Amino acid sequence: MFTRNLLLCCLFLIAVNVSAHILPREYSYHVSIQFHGEHECSGSIINSRHILTAYQCVISTSAKDLSVLVGTTSLKRGVLYKIEDIILQDNALNDIALLRTRDEINFDYNVQPINIANFNYNKNGDKVLITAWEKPPRGVKRKNNEMQHFFHQFYDERTCTEQNHFLKQIYMCTIDPTGQGLCNMDYGGAIVANGLQIGVNLNNDACIDGNKFKSHILISKFADWIYLNSNLGNIINSSGSSITPNHCFNISHETPFGKYPYHVSVRRNNEHICSGSIINKRYIITSQICIIRDSAADLNIIVGTNSLATYPGILHEIEKIITYNGDDDFIALLQTKENIKFNEFTKPIAITNYNYEVGNSPVTFTAFEQPISGKITNDRLQEFSNVIYDLKKCNKYYNEYFDQTTLCTVDLCQRNICNMDYGGGVVANGVLIGIKLYTIEKCDKNQPQVNIRVHHYINWIRTNSDLSKFSYSQTPRDWNVQTSIEFKKDSREERFPYHVSIKRSNQHLCSGSIINERHILTSYGCILRDTAKDLFVITGTNSLTKSGQLYKINKIIPTYNSDYGIALLRTTNKIIFNDDVKSINISPYSQDLYKSESAILTAWERPINGKYINDKLQQVLYKISDRSKCLQNFPSLDDAYICSIQISYENGCNMDYGAPIVSNGLQIAINPFGVRCDGYNKPQLHLPLYPHLGWIRENSRVY
């Protein structure tokens, strides 16, 4: 339990990750404070009218000289707001300040406020984050206009204070043992831990020695002052019962079109009764309580709209209701008569197949209003930010027992969420982790919401929905999710639309995978001796002799360490996507999560004596295994590799390298040096992509 009287917390910098390709939505609270149009320092959005920054940033200026640039990671673009007032913290400390904008800041995907903590956040070992722009010494031109980010970790309090006795309880420290330091970074930006702003970056030092401390201000010591001077409703306490997220939505929490394309309205005789979520092109998941007394003939769904009446969507009739018949009867599946057509406003959501725990990190649920006396006061889809709530506290509140299949959440913004319908999804990081079980009728701001954890029903869902692409992240972009794959050796084009043939002088070299419209991921060994002008790729075909679409290569990007065995190929022109050509998403999670999961390798056979026995793309099914099984066959196994066991009966012999390994719809690895001719139930080595995700993102802008 945190208290307001904790001593100074110190930070220990363990790693610095500087990227020139940060997406605006990653740090949507971060702003550039500008003096006569020139960047002066950083700040953070704390509500629709107020920016929090360092006192020293604005002490010598007037409001008319200042503006803030929001919604960008570059100093060359964004939306500008003028400042009408500077509010200085006026006691002897003089460390923070507030800026009040002339107009309300419009929130969207790239512009959101950040949480403010009113307790001393001091979790040893927890990572924190600093964002900043470069601020060179006067007279020196700025070299980089892109935002930078730095990852830190809490450090022992005593070590810092012993070295720096002048520091008071309002400060915390950072230190960089790597020796890189925070060179020429500006001040005023947020220090963030677990989605909460816990500090303000104070000093702009030319280049701090990595072994010396850097001080920051603790936000918790000024929480009351911030609250009084900004009308702030998103101060965070340590109890977990009233935490505000970095997107307590501005004024209204109605959703824009397309933001939640998986959300549907479930209807009885065309009257809305509850919500549901699209999980593939034929199935909706919802609460069984919603449809317990209905037959399929009475039901339909509306997709592709965030309105119950004003803006019509697309209607689909229901062919079958599938209910869970275990010890509880909480979830149900609805099968549509026809395939749901996916587009910008209608897409499936990925489902987690593990016990998702995010602590106090925000999750989101969406819902429509339930009618009151037969009338709906607002027909628009609503979005709410919640946090996962302690199950024991949830049981105590309701005076009943909820088991581990239950996911309790509380509203982060302390808004009334009564009379919102049930059946809708609870989502974290783009993944469906729960289903809202029933409507909250008691309008208590602190009342927990009861949801069902979907991972407990994952096998039942798979069996009853033909769902084969479960993921730990978002469903691949614009991917019409397929039904279960029959593990025949030859494949069809549309099953693996991301797979390409990399060729030199019309001779197939190896395989690769499309990761966006300009980049192919493959094995470094494939193109080791080649130049870009010698190479091209063929997309949209599963045959080495059947024509596909040809794209020339204008750049080879080898990995930062050739021992790691991956490379990127950049095409001269954008790849045109269609039913046979699509990109594959790369898993953002560690390979450790995939142990015992099945994975598919697609590859072409290598020629024997210069001739191909089979020119068709092959598929082999593997199971990700424990490293100990591979150590028996590979005693000197490097930590860089993961182990898999072939579980399909085809002979996976002589498969080429660079081939993608895909699990749950996401690429988790590549085949770095072909497939051994050991056959069924024999271990193989693959190169996981997770350790190289940062490099891939930086060099391809894949997110």
Summary of the structure (lengths in Angstrom):
residues: 703
radius of gyration: 27.2
end to end distance: 35.8
largest distance: 83.2
contacts: 2375
relative contact order: 0.08
helix: 13%
strand: 38%
